[in-house]
């Protein structure tokens, strides 16, 4: 399932390419220690003696060196395991950060949705209380109910200022 996120969030959550490349390169380097190494070299030297003015020794060496370590006592395996676990741990941290952002996004959305529903319910309750009061007022006027019922209906319509319609609920 493809996630749809804002570009800023994508940049924030994406692992840094250089660090990811570095971790993977370290893992490849640890694996490469099992393989043989071959190197070419060239050396040049010249020697002059200050006590014997005509003594001179010039030398040049060109060669190839090869090395293959057949037994390392678990050192190479431990390096490979360590580098692989570092890569997995970094990937797990990225996944954990992404999950935390998802969780916070869902939580904020639920808070906003709850606040909207509370506001809608408060408006509906105020409308119902006003209609009930008007209905009781008409019944009192024609003599079907006593005056005390009208006072009860007006008391039910009164609410704290925070629950009155037109007020925004900031947090729930």
Secondary structure, DSSP 8 states (H G I E B T S, - for coil): ------HHHHHHHS--HHHHHHHHHHHHHHHHTTS-EEEEEEEEEEEE-SSSTT-EEEEEEEEEEEE--S--TTHHHHHHHHHHHHHHHHHHHHHHHHHHHHHHHHHHHHHHHHHHHHHHHHHHHHHHHHHHHHHHHHHHHHTSS-HHHHHHHHHHH---GGGSTT------
